[in-house]
Amino acid sequence: MSLLTIIHYPDPRLRLKSEPVTVFDDELKTFVKDMEETMNIAKGIGLAAIQVAIPRRLLVIDIGDLDEDEDYVEGDDKSERRLSERRTVSNLELYINPEIIESSGSIDYEEGCLSLPGVFASVRRKEHLKLRYQDVDGKSHEIETHGLRSIVLQHEMDHLDGIVFPDRIGPMQKMMVLNKYKKLQSEELEPEEA
């Protein structure tokens, strides 16, 4: 396995619409393992292939035993509320060529993103989903899900369509989130004083 590089906003590749996966082979299985390792080391609970610069309709999530009552913060290096660290059971889920068949209800959750580290915002999502997808062997499946799994799936599926979570919030809140992100990025680039 090898660690993949997570690309960060405003990298233009994050705006690409991902293409369907059509080849289900050993190379795909290796890539999935690399995505899992990358997500776990980054302390995330979801990762789309485009976030590692591969524009294919594939994502992995691992919410384990977490639920929607938890504070949802993905990959927050400066907070003790990192959701992945509260997970006591690991359960990798792979979704290839996912599509939402039905959705209902709504739920607001504070979201973060491994491609926009350090910023968060409350995003309204559908609470219940019916989803069709393929597994690593190309076999089709359907699931019904709700709560945190639905939130994470919608967040990662947005990536497959070139959408980042600030696109899902109001213009003023989006401006505040992106300004904070720019500030954090500039602070990281400043040389340390001796």
Summary of the structure (lengths in Angstrom):
residues: 194
radius of gyration: 16.3
end to end distance: 38.4
largest distance: 57.6
contacts: 585
relative contact order: 0.17
helix: 34%
strand: 23%
